[in-house]
Every structure is written in structure tokens, then in C-alpha cells.
């Protein structure tokens, strides 16, 4: 792996910057309990966090995929602002990174308007030069396409970038794009699970990014 200094950070949004876990789980439960009563408990829903809604619902009910996606989004939108919060240290760390001239983008598997709504709710929109959502690309993470698009917009190379996320598709997407990767230990699926994908760094607090961009080991 390159020793080139990190100048560019690519962040996942859900479960990384914003604690949307309970919103996502409740949205899935609302939809699945209606169509498949009693079949999906909380542990069954955890694997659905991360992949696109289309991937998830098409694997469950190919004939109802569009209907389930629409119902999910309606519930999610209606309950979004009352539930979503930032993880500890996010705003302070983003502010510090910005003062150091670090370029930052959000790369999500969610539609861009919902990502932007979350950024606005948390008051962190101004820290990001670009937002890549599901509707900006053809192939979502772990395909490298969204990461490479973000790097193109930022004028950065993979060698100077770091992808930060809470799920396997963030880590694998980073590896496929040739960027270094950092997993977040506060991920709902847990640190041990994320370590199996061999991220370059494991963050236990968002401020752990500061020594990384300074070139110091955690």
C-alpha cells in the first residue's frame, strides 16, 4: 500500500457519519411486517443494511420490488428527521479536517436527495465538496465506480484517498478503487465482522482520522 499522504476522504453516510441504524431497521420492519408478517426479526434485517434497496427487496420478493422500495422510502422519509443523529465527534472532526485542507466527499448507496437531507439535518453539508448518491452512478459499491467518480470531481487520485465506512461494501469498494480504507468500530455489525475484510485502519472515534491524515499511526 502506498505511503503517499492522505489528502482526500470519502465517507459513507448511514452508520458512519449519521446514526440511521434504527431508522433503517424500522423502515424495513414496517414494510416486511406488512407483506411477510412474522417472517423477519431484527437479526434477519441486519444483513439488509448497506446494500441497495433494489438488491435487498429483489432477493426477497422479485415480483414486488418496486412496491416495497416505494413503501420503504415513504416510511423512511416520514420518520427521518425525528430519528437521525450524528455519531460522537463527527462535526468537530469534520471541521478540523476542513481547516487542514482535506478534501471530503460522501459516497452512499442511498439516493442523493436523502443523503443531502441527512447532511442538512446534521448541519454538515458545507464540509463536503461533492455527494455521490445511488442516482449518480450505474454500479454502486462495492463496485469502484462511485468512489472513482468522487475522486474525479475532487481532482484526487486513489493513492491519496481514504474510504471510511461501516460495512463490507465500503471496504471492498475502496479496495476495488485502489484507495486505502478505514472501518468504523461503532458499526452495527461490529468491529470483528469488519476486520474480516482487512481495512487499513479501524476507527474507534471519528477523531482517529486526525492522526491518519497527519501520517501518524493510530
LINWO-V193078 format. One record per residue. N is the residue number from 1. RES is the residue in one letter. SS is DSSP state (A for helix, B for strand, O for the rest). PSI is psi in degrees with one decimal (999 if undefined). D_LAST is the distance of its C-alpha to the last C-alpha in Angstrom with 1 decimal. Layout:
{{N | RES | SS | PSI | D_LAST} {N | RES | SS | PSI | D_LAST}}
This chain:
{{1 | X | O | 143.2 | 16.5} {2 | X | O | 150.4 | 16.9} {3 | X | O | 9.0 | 14.9} {4 | X | O | 138.5 | 16.6} {5 | X | O | 146.1 | 14.8} {6 | X | O | 120.5 | 14.2} {7 | X | O | -10.7 | 17.1} {8 | X | B | 130.8 | 17.9} {9 | X | B | 130.0 | 16.6} {10 | X | B | 118.4 | 18.8} {11 | X | B | 133.9 | 18.7} {12 | X | O | 163.9 | 20.7} {13 | X | O | -65.6 | 22.6} {14 | X | B | 127.0 | 23.9} {15 | X | O | -3.2 | 21.4} {16 | X | O | -61.0 | 18.5} {17 | X | O | -43.6 | 19.7} {18 | X | B | 135.4 | 22.9} {19 | X | B | 89.1 | 23.7} {20 | X | O | 9.2 | 26.7} {21 | X | A | -49.5 | 26.7} {22 | X | A | -33.1 | 29.8} {23 | X | A | -44.9 | 31.6} {24 | X | A | -46.2 | 31.1} {25 | X | A | -44.0 | 32.2} {26 | X | A | -33.6 | 35.2} {27 | X | A | -44.5 | 36.2} {28 | X | A | -44.2 | 36.3} {29 | X | A | -38.9 | 38.1} {30 | X | A | -46.0 | 40.6} {31 | X | A | -48.1 | 41.5} {32 | X | A | -34.2 | 41.4} {33 | X | A | -30.1 | 43.3} {34 | X | A | -43.7 | 46.1} {35 | X | A | -27.9 | 46.5} {36 | X | O | 65.0 | 45.4} {37 | X | O | 128.5 | 46.1} {38 | X | O | -2.5 | 44.4} {39 | X | O | -25.2 | 42.8} {40 | X | O | 112.1 | 39.2} {41 | X | O | 172.5 | 37.3} {42 | X | A | -48.5 | 33.7} {43 | X | A | -29.3 | 32.1} {44 | X | A | -24.9 | 34.2} {45 | X | A | -25.7 | 32.8} {46 | X | A | -40.6 | 29.1} {47 | X | O | -16.4 | 29.2} {48 | X | O | -11.5 | 30.8} {49 | X | O | 116.5 | 27.8} {50 | X | O | -61.1 | 26.3} {51 | X | O | 166.3 | 29.2} {52 | X | O | 156.4 | 31.9} {53 | X | A | -37.6 | 34.8} {54 | X | A | -43.8 | 37.2} {55 | X | A | -45.4 | 35.4} {56 | X | A | -53.5 | 35.4} {57 | X | A | -30.5 | 38.9} {58 | X | A | -25.8 | 40.5} {59 | X | A | -22.5 | 39.3} {60 | X | A | -47.1 | 40.9} {61 | X | O | 82.0 | 44.1} {62 | X | A | -29.8 | 44.7} {63 | X | A | -11.7 | 48.0} {64 | X | A | 11.8 | 46.4} {65 | X | A | -51.8 | 43.2} {66 | X | A | -40.7 | 44.2} {67 | X | A | -43.6 | 45.6} {68 | X | A | -39.3 | 42.6} {69 | X | A | -45.3 | 40.2} {70 | X | A | -43.5 | 42.5} {71 | X | A | -40.8 | 42.7} {72 | X | A | -49.1 | 39.0} {73 | X | A | -35.7 | 38.5} {74 | X | A | -46.5 | 41.3} {75 | X | A | -44.9 | 39.8} {76 | X | A | -44.7 | 36.3} {77 | X | A | -42.8 | 37.5} {78 | X | A | -29.3 | 39.8} {79 | X | A | -2.1 | 37.1} {80 | X | A | -57.5 | 34.1} {81 | X | A | -23.9 | 34.1} {82 | X | A | -15.1 | 34.8} {83 | X | A | -35.9 | 31.8} {84 | X | O | 132.2 | 28.8} {85 | X | B | 165.8 | 26.2} {86 | X | B | 154.4 | 22.7} {87 | X | O | 155.9 | 19.6} {88 | X | O | 130.5 | 18.2} {89 | X | O | 1.7 | 16.7} {90 | X | A | -55.7 | 17.7} {91 | X | A | -45.4 | 20.3} {92 | X | A | -41.9 | 18.6} {93 | X | A | -43.0 | 15.5} {94 | X | A | -40.2 | 17.9} {95 | X | A | -45.0 | 19.9} {96 | X | A | -40.6 | 17.3} {97 | X | A | -40.7 | 16.3} {98 | X | A | -39.8 | 20.0} {99 | X | A | -22.9 | 20.7} {100 | X | O | 1.6 | 18.4} {101 | X | O | 15.9 | 20.5} {102 | X | O | 132.9 | 18.3} {103 | X | B | 137.4 | 20.7} {104 | X | B | 145.0 | 20.4} {105 | X | B | 158.4 | 22.5} {106 | X | B | 133.0 | 23.1} {107 | X | B | 107.5 | 24.1} {108 | X | O | 158.4 | 25.8} {109 | X | O | 9.9 | 28.4} {110 | X | O | 157.2 | 30.3} {111 | X | O | 143.7 | 33.2} {112 | X | A | -35.9 | 32.2} {113 | X | A | -32.4 | 34.5} {114 | X | A | -34.4 | 32.8} {115 | X | A | -46.6 | 29.3} {116 | X | A | -34.3 | 30.8} {117 | X | A | -42.4 | 32.4} {118 | X | A | -41.5 | 29.1} {119 | X | A | -41.6 | 27.5} {120 | X | A | -43.1 | 30.6} {121 | X | A | -40.3 | 30.6} {122 | X | A | -11.1 | 27.1} {123 | X | O | 31.0 | 27.9} {124 | X | O | 13.1 | 25.1} {125 | X | A | -40.7 | 27.4} {126 | X | A | -13.8 | 27.2} {127 | X | A | -13.4 | 23.5} {128 | X | O | 128.9 | 24.3} {129 | X | O | -25.3 | 26.4} {130 | X | B | 155.4 | 27.5} {131 | X | B | 124.6 | 27.6} {132 | X | B | 117.2 | 28.4} {133 | X | O | 178.6 | 30.2} {134 | X | A | -34.2 | 32.2} {135 | X | A | 1.1 | 35.3} {136 | X | A | -10.1 | 33.9} {137 | X | O | 170.6 | 33.5} {138 | X | O | -39.8 | 35.4} {139 | X | O | 111.1 | 32.7} {140 | X | O | 167.3 | 29.8} {141 | X | O | 140.2 | 26.4} {142 | X | O | 5.7 | 25.7} {143 | X | O | 143.9 | 28.0} {144 | X | O | -10.0 | 26.3} {145 | X | A | -51.8 | 29.1} {146 | X | A | -33.3 | 27.6} {147 | X | A | -42.6 | 24.3} {148 | X | A | -33.6 | 26.4} {149 | X | A | -43.0 | 28.7} {150 | X | A | -44.2 | 25.9} {151 | X | A | -39.2 | 24.8} {152 | X | A | -44.7 | 28.4} {153 | X | A | -30.7 | 29.0} {154 | X | A | -11.9 | 26.0} {155 | X | O | 34.1 | 27.1} {156 | X | O | 160.8 | 23.8} {157 | X | O | 157.4 | 23.3} {158 | X | A | -33.1 | 21.2} {159 | X | A | -19.5 | 19.4} {160 | X | A | 12.0 | 17.9} {161 | X | B | 158.2 | 17.1} {162 | X | B | 129.7 | 14.6} {163 | X | B | 129.2 | 16.3} {164 | X | B | 127.0 | 14.9} {165 | X | B | 174.9 | 17.1} {166 | X | O | 9.6 | 18.1} {167 | X | O | 167.3 | 20.5} {168 | X | A | -36.1 | 21.4} {169 | X | A | -22.4 | 23.2} {170 | X | A | -45.1 | 20.2} {171 | X | A | -48.7 | 18.2} {172 | X | A | -37.2 | 21.5} {173 | X | A | -42.2 | 22.6} {174 | X | A | -44.5 | 19.6} {175 | X | A | -40.0 | 20.1} {176 | X | A | -28.0 | 23.8} {177 | X | A | -5.8 | 23.4} {178 | X | O | 22.3 | 21.3} {179 | X | O | 158.4 | 18.2} {180 | X | B | 159.9 | 14.6} {181 | X | B | 148.3 | 13.7} {182 | X | B | 127.7 | 11.5} {183 | X | B | 154.0 | 13.1} {184 | X | B | 126.8 | 13.3} {185 | X | O | -15.6 | 13.6} {186 | X | O | 7.5 | 16.5} {187 | X | O | 144.1 | 18.5} {188 | X | O | -32.5 | 22.0} {189 | X | O | -10.8 | 22.0} {190 | X | O | 154.2 | 19.0} {191 | X | A | -43.1 | 15.7} {192 | X | A | -40.7 | 17.7} {193 | X | A | -45.7 | 19.8} {194 | X | A | -31.6 | 17.2} {195 | X | A | -25.2 | 15.5} {196 | X | O | -17.5 | 19.0} {197 | X | O | 3.6 | 18.6} {198 | X | O | 55.6 | 15.7} {199 | X | O | 156.0 | 13.4} {200 | X | O | -30.2 | 10.8} {201 | X | B | 153.0 | 8.0} {202 | X | B | 117.5 | 8.7} {203 | X | B | 130.4 | 8.6} {204 | X | O | -11.5 | 10.0} {205 | X | O | 147.2 | 11.1} {206 | X | O | -31.1 | 12.0} {207 | X | O | -11.8 | 10.6} {208 | X | A | -15.8 | 7.0} {209 | X | A | -26.4 | 8.7} {210 | X | A | -50.5 | 9.3} {211 | X | A | -26.2 | 6.5} {212 | X | A | -46.9 | 6.9} {213 | X | A | -17.8 | 10.6} {214 | X | O | -7.6 | 10.4} {215 | X | O | 11.4 | 9.4} {216 | X | O | 143.6 | 6.5} {217 | X | O | 148.9 | 3.8} {218 | X | O | 999 | 0.0}}
